[in-house]
């Protein structure tokens, strides 16, 4: 039987992704994404024209507050 796995990762960031606090995370994204794409079973991941996923997505809270959300979607065999 042939199966595929669809996966979504949702992370609430501690600060805006452009901030100093998140720099270690954002600086590592290209390397991590390259490792993922080279791994056995990798089929596809959501990314923009520059290769990043939709990291700037934000969710509005009823109080008008904003959370910083990072989303990642992948498909694997």
C-alpha positions in Angstrom: 0.0 0.0 0.0 1.3 3.5 -0.9 0.8 6.3 1.6 1.7 9.9 1.8 1.9 12.2 4.9 0.6 15.7 4.8 2.0 17.8 7.7 1.4 21.3 9.0 3.4 22.9 11.7 2.1 26.0 13.5 4.4 28.0 15.8 3.6 31.0 18.0 6.8 33.1 17.9 8.0 34.9 21.1 8.5 38.2 19.1 8.1 39.5 15.5 10.0 37.3 13.2 12.1 40.3 12.1 13.3 41.0 15.6 16.7 40.3 17.2 15.0 37.7 19.5 14.1 35.6 16.5 17.2 36.1 14.5 18.7 32.7 15.3 15.6 31.0 14.1 15.2 33.0 10.9 18.9 32.8 10.1 18.7 28.9 10.3 15.7 28.6 8.0 17.5 28.2 4.7 19.8 25.5 6.0 16.9 23.6 7.7 14.7 23.9 4.6 17.5 22.5 2.4 18.0 19.6 4.7 14.3 18.8 4.6 14.1 19.0 0.8 17.1 16.6 0.5 15.7 14.1 3.0 14.3 10.7 1.7 10.6 10.8 1.0 10.3 14.6 0.6 7.8 15.5 -2.0 6.8 19.2 -1.6 6.6 22.1 0.9 4.8 25.4 0.7 7.1 28.3 -0.1 7.2 31.7 -1.7 9.2 32.7 -4.7 12.3 33.2 -2.5 12.0 29.8 -0.9 10.5 30.7 2.5 7.2 29.5 3.8 4.5 32.1 4.7 6.2 33.2 7.9 4.6 36.6 8.0 1.1 35.2 8.6 -0.6 36.8 11.6 -3.8 36.0 13.5 -5.9 38.8 14.9 -7.2 38.2 18.4 -10.6 39.6 19.5 -8.8 42.1 21.8 -7.0 43.6 18.8 -3.7 42.0 19.9 -1.7 40.2 17.3 0.2 36.9 17.6 3.2 36.1 15.3 2.6 32.8 13.7 4.9 30.7 11.6 3.3 28.1 9.3 5.0 25.2 7.5 3.3 22.6 5.3 5.0 19.6 3.8 4.1 16.4 2.0 6.2 13.2 2.3 6.0 9.5 1.1 
